[in-house]
Amino acid sequence: MLFVLNANRPYVSTAEGAAFTIKQIEKASRLKVSGIINNSNTGIATTMEEILNGTAIASDLSKQMDIPFLYSCISAHLRESAEQFLSCQNAIFIDRYMKVPWEA
């Protein structure tokens, strides 16, 4: 089971909050989290600073819980801004297909 972290969400904006959440999910599901994916975003307004913050939290969480940090998801609109990030981090680019009403 993979834990997808969006560090912009309440309760998981710190490694401690995310660790608590993982423990609760594992307890309820009776499954173990085997990997962490950073998907810190604020939709189309996502910045590289948010990706970097989520990466730092995911990395801390990984060390704290001894769970591999697998990669980060980055919105395709940040492709050019992410070049330096990609030189030292695993990442995939994602395209959004859903539009929320306020983005129409």
C-alpha positions as CSV (number, residue, x, y, z in Angstrom):
1,M,0.0,0.0,0.0
2,L,1.4,3.4,-1.0
3,F,0.9,6.6,1.1
4,V,0.4,9.6,-1.1
5,L,1.3,12.8,0.7
6,N,0.0,16.2,-0.1
7,A,1.8,18.3,2.5
8,N,-0.6,21.2,1.8
9,R,-3.4,19.3,3.5
10,P,-4.3,19.7,7.2
11,Y,-3.0,16.9,9.5
12,V,-0.2,15.9,7.1
13,S,1.6,19.2,6.7
14,T,4.4,17.8,9.0
15,A,6.2,14.5,9.2
16,E,4.7,13.9,12.6
17,G,1.2,14.5,11.4
18,A,1.7,12.3,8.4
19,A,3.3,9.5,10.6
20,F,0.2,9.6,12.8
21,T,-2.1,9.4,9.7
22,I,-0.1,6.4,8.4
23,K,-0.4,4.6,11.7
24,Q,-4.2,5.2,11.7
25,I,-4.6,4.0,8.1
26,E,-2.5,0.9,8.8
27,K,-4.5,0.2,12.0
28,A,-7.8,0.5,10.2
29,S,-6.8,-1.4,7.0
30,R,-4.6,-4.0,8.7
31,L,-2.1,-3.3,5.8
32,K,1.4,-1.8,6.0
33,V,2.5,1.2,4.0
34,S,5.4,0.1,1.8
35,G,6.2,3.4,0.0
36,I,5.6,7.1,0.1
37,I,4.8,9.3,-2.9
38,N,4.9,13.1,-2.6
39,N,2.0,14.7,-4.4
40,S,2.1,18.1,-2.7
41,N,0.0,20.4,-4.8
42,T,-2.5,23.2,-4.9
43,G,-3.9,22.3,-8.3
44,I,-3.0,24.6,-11.2
45,A,-1.5,27.1,-8.7
46,T,1.2,24.6,-7.5
47,T,4.7,26.0,-7.3
48,M,8.1,24.3,-7.1
49,E,8.4,25.6,-3.6
50,E,5.4,23.4,-2.6
51,I,7.0,20.4,-4.3
52,L,10.3,21.1,-2.5
53,N,8.5,21.4,0.9
54,G,6.6,18.2,0.2
55,T,9.8,16.5,-0.7
56,A,11.4,17.5,2.5
57,I,8.5,16.3,4.6
58,A,8.3,13.0,2.7
59,S,12.0,12.5,3.1
60,D,11.7,13.1,6.9
61,L,8.7,10.8,7.1
62,S,10.6,8.1,5.2
63,K,13.5,8.3,7.7
64,Q,11.3,8.5,10.7
65,M,9.2,5.4,9.7
66,D,11.7,3.5,7.7
67,I,9.4,3.5,4.6
68,P,11.0,4.1,1.2
69,F,10.3,7.6,-0.4
70,L,9.6,6.5,-4.0
71,Y,9.1,9.7,-6.0
72,S,7.4,13.1,-6.3
73,C,4.5,13.9,-8.7
74,I,4.9,17.3,-10.4
75,S,2.3,19.1,-12.5
76,A,3.3,19.2,-16.2
77,H,3.1,23.0,-16.1
78,L,6.2,23.0,-13.9
79,R,8.4,21.0,-16.3
80,E,10.9,23.8,-17.0
81,S,11.1,24.8,-13.4
82,A,11.8,21.3,-12.3
83,E,15.0,20.6,-14.3
84,Q,17.3,21.1,-11.3
85,F,15.0,19.1,-9.0
86,L,15.1,16.2,-11.5
87,S,18.9,16.0,-11.3
88,C,18.7,14.8,-7.7
89,Q,15.2,13.4,-7.1
90,N,12.9,10.8,-8.7
91,A,9.8,12.4,-10.1
92,I,7.0,11.9,-12.7
93,F,5.1,14.6,-14.5
94,I,1.3,14.5,-14.4
95,D,-1.3,16.2,-16.5
96,R,-4.6,17.2,-14.9
97,Y,-7.8,16.4,-16.8
98,M,-10.3,17.4,-14.2
99,K,-11.4,21.0,-13.9
100,V,-13.0,22.3,-10.8
101,P,-15.8,24.8,-11.1
102,W,-13.7,27.8,-10.1
103,E,-11.2,27.1,-12.9
104,A,-13.8,26.9,-15.7
